[in-house]
Amino acid sequence: MDNPNLTIESDLLSFNYNVETQHIKGEADPTFGIGLSVEGSLADEDFGLLIEDIYFPLNFLNRTFLKPVFGFLDGVAKGEVFLGGSKEAIRLYGQTSVDSARMELFWLPEDIITMKNITATLDGTRAITPKNSILLHKQDHR
């Protein structure tokens, strides 16, 4: 292969992947919808990705739920995560946080659930969150 690099370049995205070394480096601007910067390797012998400057709107998760039991109205997760371990057994390390998020719950159609200052620490096998307050608000249907 003459050029082992696969490259995407635009105002919102900049990614480079080397097919031979399996090294990846890139950025996505938050105005693209999801923001992050990533650098690392997908090779078996040195697998690991550092993902920083994460900007992830929580309402994007709504499309992944098999049953729409709840849905995020707003909120953005931010933080940094290291993907380690191996391709077969990925381990996540890092911290993410959400300043404020609102969601609807199927069983409480007239209520909005509000969460503030949510933080999750990822230790490789689990996500740990401190005790958080969740507020319920009645929707005004005028």
C-alpha positions as CSV (number, residue, x, y, z in Angstrom):
1,M,0.0,0.0,0.0
2,D,1.5,3.3,-1.1
3,N,-0.2,5.4,1.6
4,P,-1.3,3.4,4.8
5,N,-3.2,6.4,6.2
6,L,-7.0,6.8,6.0
7,T,-7.8,10.4,6.6
8,I,-11.0,12.4,7.1
9,E,-10.7,16.2,7.1
10,S,-13.4,18.8,7.3
11,D,-14.3,21.8,9.4
12,L,-16.0,19.6,11.9
13,L,-14.0,16.3,11.7
14,S,-10.3,15.4,11.6
15,F,-9.3,11.8,11.8
16,N,-6.3,9.8,10.7
17,Y,-6.0,6.0,10.9
18,N,-2.8,4.2,9.9
19,V,-3.7,0.7,8.5
20,E,-0.2,-0.7,9.1
21,T,0.3,0.5,12.7
22,Q,-3.4,0.7,13.6
23,H,-2.8,4.0,15.3
24,I,-5.7,6.5,15.3
25,K,-5.8,10.2,16.1
26,G,-8.7,12.5,15.6
27,E,-11.1,15.1,16.7
28,A,-14.8,15.8,16.3
29,D,-16.1,19.4,17.0
30,P,-19.1,19.5,19.3
31,T,-21.0,21.4,16.5
32,F,-20.9,18.1,14.6
33,G,-23.3,16.7,17.3
34,I,-20.7,14.7,19.3
35,G,-17.4,16.2,20.3
36,L,-14.2,14.4,21.3
37,S,-10.5,14.0,20.7
38,V,-9.1,10.6,20.5
39,E,-5.6,9.1,20.2
40,G,-4.3,5.6,20.6
41,S,-3.8,2.2,19.0
42,L,-6.2,-0.5,17.9
43,A,-3.4,-3.0,17.5
44,D,-3.5,-6.2,19.7
45,E,-0.1,-5.6,21.2
46,D,-0.7,-2.1,22.5
47,F,-4.5,-1.6,22.4
48,G,-5.7,1.6,24.1
49,L,-7.5,4.8,23.3
50,L,-7.5,8.1,25.2
51,I,-10.7,9.9,24.5
52,E,-10.8,13.5,25.9
53,D,-13.0,16.5,25.5
54,I,-16.1,14.3,25.3
55,Y,-19.3,16.2,24.5
56,F,-22.2,13.8,24.2
57,P,-25.9,14.9,24.1
58,L,-27.8,12.4,26.2
59,N,-30.9,12.5,23.9
60,F,-28.8,10.6,21.3
61,L,-29.1,7.6,23.7
62,N,-32.9,7.6,23.2
63,R,-32.4,6.0,19.7
64,T,-30.6,3.0,21.3
65,F,-33.3,1.9,23.8
66,L,-35.2,-1.2,22.6
67,K,-38.2,-0.1,24.7
68,P,-38.8,3.6,25.1
69,V,-39.4,3.4,28.9
70,F,-37.6,6.7,29.4
71,G,-36.1,9.3,27.2
72,F,-33.7,12.2,27.8
73,L,-35.0,15.6,26.9
74,D,-31.7,17.3,27.3
75,G,-28.3,17.1,29.0
76,V,-24.8,16.6,27.9
77,A,-22.2,14.2,29.2
78,K,-18.6,15.6,29.3
79,G,-15.3,14.1,30.4
80,E,-12.5,11.8,29.5
81,V,-12.2,8.1,29.2
82,F,-9.3,5.6,28.6
83,L,-10.3,2.4,26.7
84,G,-7.9,-0.3,27.8
85,G,-7.7,-4.0,28.2
86,S,-8.0,-5.8,24.9
87,K,-10.4,-5.7,21.9
88,E,-12.1,-8.8,23.3
89,A,-12.4,-7.4,26.9
90,I,-12.5,-3.6,26.8
91,R,-12.1,-1.8,30.1
92,L,-13.1,1.8,30.6
93,Y,-11.3,4.1,33.0
94,G,-12.0,7.8,33.6
95,Q,-14.7,10.2,34.6
96,T,-17.8,11.7,33.0
97,S,-20.2,14.2,34.3
98,V,-23.5,15.8,33.5
99,D,-24.3,19.3,34.9
100,S,-28.0,19.0,34.4
101,A,-30.4,16.6,32.5
102,R,-34.1,16.2,32.2
103,M,-35.9,13.1,31.2
104,E,-39.4,11.6,30.8
105,L,-40.5,8.3,32.2
106,F,-43.2,6.1,30.6
107,W,-44.9,5.3,33.9
108,L,-45.1,9.0,34.9
109,P,-46.3,10.8,31.8
110,E,-47.1,14.0,33.5
111,D,-43.7,14.3,35.3
112,I,-40.3,15.5,34.2
113,I,-37.3,14.0,36.1
114,T,-34.5,16.5,36.7
115,M,-30.9,15.4,37.7
116,K,-28.1,17.8,38.5
117,N,-24.4,17.4,39.0
118,I,-24.2,13.7,38.1
119,T,-20.6,12.2,38.0
120,A,-19.6,8.7,37.1
121,T,-16.1,7.3,37.7
122,L,-15.1,4.3,35.6
123,D,-12.7,1.9,37.2
124,G,-12.3,-0.7,34.5
125,T,-15.1,-3.0,35.6
126,R,-17.9,-0.7,36.8
127,A,-19.2,2.9,36.9
128,I,-19.5,4.4,40.3
129,T,-21.7,7.4,41.1
130,P,-22.1,9.3,44.4
131,K,-25.6,9.6,45.9
132,N,-27.6,12.0,43.8
133,S,-30.9,13.9,44.2
134,I,-33.5,13.4,41.5
135,L,-36.4,15.9,41.3
136,L,-39.8,15.3,39.8
137,H,-41.8,18.2,38.2
138,K,-45.3,18.1,36.9
139,Q,-45.7,19.2,33.3
140,D,-48.1,22.0,32.6
141,H,-50.6,20.9,29.9
142,R,-52.3,24.2,29.2
